[in-house]
C-alpha cells in the first residue's frame, strides 16, 4: 500500500484520468473528492462489497436459507 501525506485542497493522481482531492479534514474524518471518468465506478468499500455479494451466484443450499429470511 502506498501511503501519502496531503493537506486540504491538495490532490493525488491515479493514472492519467483519476484525481483524488482532500476536500476537508475534521478531527478523525477526511472528506475526499474523486474525479473519474463515468465508465469507472467509484464506491465506498462497504458499498462495493455489498454489490459483490449481490452479484455472487448463490450455492444450491443458500437459496432455501435466503427464502426463509
C-alpha positions as CSV (number, residue, x, y, z in Angstrom):
1,X,0.0,0.0,0.0
2,X,1.3,3.4,-0.9
3,X,0.8,6.0,1.9
4,X,0.8,9.7,1.0
5,X,0.5,12.8,3.1
6,X,-1.7,15.6,1.7
7,X,-3.1,18.8,3.1
8,X,-6.6,20.2,2.4
9,X,-7.1,21.2,-1.3
10,X,-4.2,19.0,-2.4
11,X,-4.7,16.1,-4.8
12,X,-3.1,12.9,-6.0
13,X,-3.4,11.4,-9.5
14,X,-4.2,7.8,-10.2
15,X,-3.2,7.1,-13.8
16,X,-3.9,9.9,-16.3
17,X,-7.6,10.4,-15.5
18,X,-8.4,10.0,-11.8
19,X,-7.9,12.8,-9.4
20,X,-8.4,12.4,-5.6
21,X,-8.6,15.7,-3.7
22,X,-8.6,16.3,0.0
23,X,-11.7,18.4,0.4
24,X,-12.0,18.7,4.2
25,X,-10.4,17.4,7.4
26,X,-12.4,17.4,10.6
27,X,-11.0,15.5,13.6
28,X,-10.5,11.9,12.5
29,X,-12.6,12.2,9.3
30,X,-11.2,13.2,5.9
31,X,-13.6,14.1,3.0
32,X,-12.3,13.2,-0.4
33,X,-13.4,14.4,-3.8
34,X,-12.9,12.0,-6.6
35,X,-12.9,12.9,-10.3
36,X,-13.1,9.9,-12.5
37,X,-14.5,9.0,-16.0
38,X,-18.1,7.9,-15.8
39,X,-17.1,4.4,-17.1
40,X,-15.0,3.8,-13.9
41,X,-17.3,3.0,-10.9
42,X,-16.3,4.6,-7.6
43,X,-17.8,3.3,-4.4
44,X,-17.1,3.2,-0.7
45,X,-15.6,-0.2,0.2
46,X,-18.7,-1.3,2.1
47,X,-21.0,-0.5,-0.8
48,X,-18.6,-2.3,-3.2
49,X,-18.6,-5.4,-1.0
50,X,-22.5,-5.4,-0.8
51,X,-22.7,-5.1,-4.6
52,X,-20.2,-8.0,-5.0
53,X,-22.3,-10.2,-2.6
54,X,-25.5,-9.4,-4.6
55,X,-23.7,-10.4,-7.8
56,X,-22.2,-13.6,-6.4
57,X,-24.1,-16.7,-7.6
58,X,-25.8,-18.5,-4.8
59,X,-25.0,-22.1,-3.9
60,X,-27.9,-24.5,-4.2
61,X,-28.2,-24.8,-0.4
62,X,-28.2,-21.0,0.0
63,X,-31.5,-20.4,-1.8
64,X,-33.5,-22.1,0.9
65,X,-31.8,-20.0,3.6
66,X,-32.4,-16.8,1.6
67,X,-36.0,-17.6,1.0
68,X,-36.7,-18.2,4.7
69,X,-35.0,-14.9,5.8
